[in-house]
Amino acid sequence: MTPETALTEIGRGLQMALLLGAPPLLAVLVVGVVVGIVQAATQINEQTIAFVVKGIALAATLAITGHFLLGKLVSFTIDLFQRIPHLIG
């Protein structure tokens, strides 16, 4: 395996990690900012409110996008396993 091939595979793995992690992280980020603004406006400084709302947003995001994300991960893994003989020799 050449260094260029290794870097290509590492890049593909990082792109897949970014694709899989982006929807839940963005949802939690947006909900966190909105809850923070609402808490600042109403002067309610309860930390558990933000935690529960973020947890619900994360669960909803994974419920909505989970099938798509799992399909992408399975197809990437199958493709990687099929490329292993070509990568080694």
Secondary structure by P-SEA (a helix, b strand, c coil): ccaaaaaaaaaaaaaaaaaaacaaaaaaaaaaaaaaaaaaaaccccaaaaaaaaaaaaaaaaaaaaaaaaaaaaaaaaaaaaacccccc
